[in-house]
Amino acid sequence: MAVRTITDIDFGDLYRQHVRAASRVDKAASDWDARAADMQRRWLQSSYAEAFIARMNLAGATTLLDVGCGPGTIGLPLAHRLERVYGLDYSRAMLEALRAGATERGLTNVEALHRAWEDDWSEVPVCDVVVASRSTNVPDLTAALAKLDAKARRRIYLTHRVGGRLFHPEAIEALGRQLLPPPDYIYILNILHGMGIHPRLDYIESKQQRAPAADFDEFARRIAWSLGELTPEEHARLRAWYERAPPGTGEIAAPMRWAFISWEKA
Ligand SMILES: C[S@@+](CC[C@H](N)C(=O)[O-])C[C@H]1O[C@@H](n2cnc3c(N)ncnc32)[C@H](O)[C@@H]1O
């Protein structure tokens, strides 16, 4: 009998199946536009950004590409150490926040690239260092990782969530949805292995979790952001659960863990 081994598994395909089964909503750029101001306030100069940057090696690097850059969480604080920083994002409001942050800091070497992961990247410059911080929730992870690798001359750094749950399982149960937690970083390690890449792995613990939702409406909005619009019945069931549950139990408590994955070009 033929022996099945791990090499028989197509982890890119398994990931795509997992994303579909977890029925995560595909976010539009406009969804992210609405979060730009909040992200700028919370994440620039955060302990998360400091921990990410502390793990990077910029030796010999003059250029950096920050993919899914948001307000410039990683690229902006590094710009004074580099000749050129490119922030790539499909949200115009995030890129506006990046530009505003650069102006505020007197930086003239930061360039915004309005692109999606899925777009043609042939015009995106190859850079010494490529970063994707918390921005690899994409439908096709294999294609995304290949793009990061192709655009890097020296090193790649990314973070992806450890574990999938954002909300208390009972809250999801109360909705009445049968949902798998979303896929986590382990797919990235396996897909990279299949590409012949053997990355380093570290973890960042982010204690800076947002405060629990102030009231039920905010809690329901947060659930809808992650899981898609709630039907009136789901809304009512969730409210019934929320009103019974001890305050603050809806969301998974800090620390939030991120896998920090990096590799060097041969
Ligand atoms: C969680 S935020 C991370 C922002 C920043 N890198 C950080 O760590 O604070 C995810 C970012 O990815 C961007 N993004 C999401 N899907 C994208 C896509 N398909 N193409 C390009 N950017 C995308 C969003 O607009 C958002 O700015």
The ligand as an SDF file (V2000), in Angstrom:
LIG
                    3D

 27 29  0  0  0  0  0  0  0  0999 V2000
   -5.1080   44.3800   10.2210 C   0  0  0  0  0  0  0  0  0  0  0  0
   -4.6460   45.6600    9.0980 S   0  0  0  0  0  0  0  0  0  0  0  0
   -2.8820   45.6870    9.3460 C   0  0  0  0  0  0  0  0  0  0  0  0
   -2.2770   47.0400    9.0870 C   0  0  0  0  0  0  0  0  0  0  0  0
   -0.8060   47.1710    9.4580 C   0  0  0  0  0  0  0  0  0  0  0  0
    0.0380   46.3410    8.6220 N   0  0  0  0  0  0  0  0  0  0  0  0
   -0.6340   46.8270   10.9300 C   0  0  0  0  0  0  0  0  0  0  0  0
   -0.0480   45.7900   11.2640 O   0  0  0  0  0  0  0  0  0  0  0  0
   -1.0910   47.6270   11.7720 O   0  0  0  0  0  0  0  0  0  0  0  0
   -4.8010   44.8700    7.5000 C   0  0  0  0  0  0  0  0  0  0  0  0
   -4.4640   45.8270    6.3450 C   0  0  0  0  0  0  0  0  0  0  0  0
   -4.4660   45.0680    5.1330 O   0  0  0  0  0  0  0  0  0  0  0  0
   -5.1780   45.7820    4.1460 C   0  0  0  0  0  0  0  0  0  0  0  0
   -5.7580   44.7950    3.2340 N   0  0  0  0  0  0  0  0  0  0  0  0
   -6.7120   43.8870    3.5140 C   0  0  0  0  0  0  0  0  0  0  0  0
   -7.0050   43.1500    2.4220 N   0  0  0  0  0  0  0  0  0  0  0  0
   -6.2140   43.6210    1.4270 C   0  0  0  0  0  0  0  0  0  0  0  0
   -6.0590   43.2760    0.0530 C   0  0  0  0  0  0  0  0  0  0  0  0
   -6.7790   42.3020   -0.4850 N   0  0  0  0  0  0  0  0  0  0  0  0
   -5.1240   43.9480   -0.6730 N   0  0  0  0  0  0  0  0  0  0  0  0
   -4.3890   44.9500   -0.0930 C   0  0  0  0  0  0  0  0  0  0  0  0
   -4.5060   45.3360    1.1870 N   0  0  0  0  0  0  0  0  0  0  0  0
   -5.4070   44.6750    1.9400 C   0  0  0  0  0  0  0  0  0  0  0  0
   -6.2310   46.5870    4.9130 C   0  0  0  0  0  0  0  0  0  0  0  0
   -6.6790   47.7170    4.1800 O   0  0  0  0  0  0  0  0  0  0  0  0
   -5.4730   46.9600    6.1770 C   0  0  0  0  0  0  0  0  0  0  0  0
   -4.8010   48.1770    6.0230 O   0  0  0  0  0  0  0  0  0  0  0  0
  1  2  1  0
  2  3  1  0
  2 10  1  0
  3  4  1  0
  4  5  1  0
  5  6  1  0
  5  7  1  0
  7  8  2  0
  7  9  1  0
 10 11  1  0
 11 12  1  0
 11 26  1  0
 12 13  1  0
 13 14  1  0
 13 24  1  0
 14 15  1  0
 14 23  1  0
 15 16  2  0
 16 17  1  0
 17 18  1  0
 17 23  2  0
 18 19  1  0
 18 20  2  0
 20 21  1  0
 21 22  2  0
 22 23  1  0
 24 25  1  0
 24 26  1  0
 26 27  1  0
M  CHG  2   2   1   9  -1
M  END
$$$$
